[in-house]
Amino acid sequence: MTHITHLDPLTFGETQTCFGCGPHNEHGLRLKFRREGDEVVTDYQATKGQDGPPGILHGGLQATLCDEVAGWALVGLLDRMGFTTSMNIRYLRPVRLATVVQARAKVASHQPGMATLKVRLVQEDKVCCMATVSFVLPSVEAAEQTMQQPMEEGWKRLFSDEES
């Protein structure tokens, strides 16, 4: 039996407004994540208005799910945070609205300053989408330069002291 650990949705603070995971973002997806063995997982049920073709989840929102679960896999599996540098996505079959889709991510490779994750979107036991998402894992200083602002205290523990 796989041990399940729910990841804290307030990891990045009460006021963070991430579109994917911000628990108080009224326009966001409000995704919640859990660790299951060597994967991080989230479940999502898309609704009307999130479609591209009628009845099918918009491809950009599928990419958002992939990016979010990969980012949270960094947090849940490596205790790190990074910035997405690339995503290669392959749409295999439609993700239907009104049916739960599960996003699952695991670490494919990790070395100082970089990580690559493999992601699957699964609906009704069928893989609908696969992605490879790569991240740079910067130091606090490098991350602050990218964000062009000081980092909030709650985030600092997830960034390394090494330059990437």
C-alpha positions in Angstrom: 0.0 0.0 0.0 1.4 3.4 -1.0 1.7 6.0 1.8 -0.1 9.2 1.0 1.0 12.6 2.3 -1.1 15.7 1.6 1.1 18.8 0.7 0.3 22.0 2.5 -1.6 24.4 0.2 -0.2 27.3 2.2 3.4 26.3 1.5 3.9 29.6 -0.2 1.9 31.7 2.3 -1.6 32.8 2.9 -1.5 35.6 0.3 0.1 33.8 -2.7 -2.2 34.0 -5.7 -0.8 31.4 -8.1 -3.4 30.6 -10.8 -2.9 26.9 -10.4 -2.6 26.4 -6.7 -3.5 29.6 -4.9 -6.1 28.5 -2.4 -7.7 32.0 -2.3 -7.5 32.9 -6.0 -11.1 33.2 -7.0 -10.2 32.9 -10.7 -7.7 30.0 -10.3 -7.8 26.2 -10.3 -7.2 25.9 -6.6 -5.4 22.6 -7.0 -4.4 20.5 -4.0 -1.6 18.1 -4.1 -0.5 14.9 -2.4 2.5 12.7 -2.4 1.9 9.0 -3.3 5.1 7.1 -3.2 7.5 8.5 -5.7 4.8 10.7 -7.4 2.9 13.9 -6.6 -0.7 13.8 -7.7 -3.7 16.2 -8.0 -7.2 15.5 -9.2 -9.2 18.1 -11.2 -12.7 18.2 -12.7 -13.0 20.7 -15.5 -16.3 22.5 -16.1 -18.0 24.2 -19.0 -16.1 27.3 -19.9 -12.7 25.6 -19.6 -13.2 23.8 -22.9 -11.4 24.3 -26.2 -13.5 22.1 -28.5 -16.9 21.6 -26.9 -16.7 19.1 -24.0 -12.9 18.9 -24.1 -10.5 20.6 -21.7 -8.6 23.4 -23.4 -5.1 22.3 -24.3 -3.5 25.3 -22.5 -5.3 24.3 -19.3 -4.0 20.7 -19.7 -0.5 22.2 -20.0 -1.2 24.3 -16.9 -2.1 21.1 -15.0 1.2 19.5 -16.2 3.3 22.5 -15.1 1.6 22.7 -11.7 1.9 19.1 -10.8 5.5 19.1 -11.9 6.3 22.2 -9.8 4.6 20.6 -6.8 6.6 17.4 -7.4 9.7 19.5 -6.9 8.3 20.7 -3.6 6.9 17.3 -2.5 9.7 15.0 -3.7 12.9 17.2 -3.6 11.9 20.0 -1.1 12.8 22.5 -3.8 11.3 25.2 -6.0 12.3 26.2 -9.5 11.3 28.0 -12.6 10.0 26.1 -15.7 12.5 26.3 -18.5 10.8 24.0 -21.0 7.8 21.7 -21.4 7.4 19.1 -24.1 3.8 18.0 -24.2 2.0 15.3 -26.1 -1.8 15.2 -26.3 -2.9 11.6 -26.8 -6.6 11.7 -26.4 -9.2 14.3 -25.2 -9.6 15.2 -21.6 -13.3 15.4 -21.1 -15.1 18.0 -19.0 -17.2 16.9 -16.0 -15.0 13.8 -15.4 -12.1 13.8 -13.0 -8.6 13.9 -14.5 -5.6 13.0 -12.4 -2.3 14.6 -13.0 0.8 12.6 -11.8 4.4 13.7 -11.8 7.7 12.0 -10.9 11.3 13.1 -11.0 13.1 11.8 -14.2 16.4 13.5 -13.4 17.9 15.8 -10.9 21.3 17.4 -10.7 22.6 20.6 -9.1 20.6 23.5 -10.5 18.3 21.5 -12.7 15.5 18.9 -12.6 13.3 17.2 -15.2 10.0 15.7 -14.4 7.7 13.3 -16.2 3.9 14.0 -16.1 0.8 12.1 -17.1 -2.8 13.2 -17.2 -5.0 10.2 -16.7 -8.8 10.0 -17.0 -10.8 6.9 -16.6 -7.6 4.8 -16.5 -6.3 6.1 -19.8 -3.3 8.4 -20.3 -4.6 11.4 -22.1 -1.5 13.6 -22.1 2.2 13.2 -21.3 4.7 15.9 -20.6 8.4 16.4 -19.8 8.9 19.5 -17.8 12.3 20.9 -17.0 13.2 23.4 -14.3 16.1 25.5 -13.3 16.6 25.4 -9.5 18.1 28.8 -8.7 19.5 30.3 -5.5 17.5 32.8 -3.6 19.5 35.6 -5.1 19.1 34.3 -8.7 15.3 33.8 -8.1 14.9 37.3 -6.8 16.7 38.6 -9.9 14.3 36.7 -12.1 11.2 37.9 -10.1 12.6 41.4 -9.9 11.6 41.6 -6.3 12.6 40.3 -2.9 11.4 36.8 -2.1 8.9 36.2 0.7 10.4 34.5 3.7 8.2 31.4 3.3 9.6 30.6 -0.1 13.3 30.9 0.8 13.7 27.4 2.2 12.8 25.9 -1.2 15.7 27.6 -3.0 19.3 26.6 -2.8 22.3 28.6 -1.8 24.1 27.4 -4.9 24.1 29.3 -8.2 22.5 27.6 -11.1 
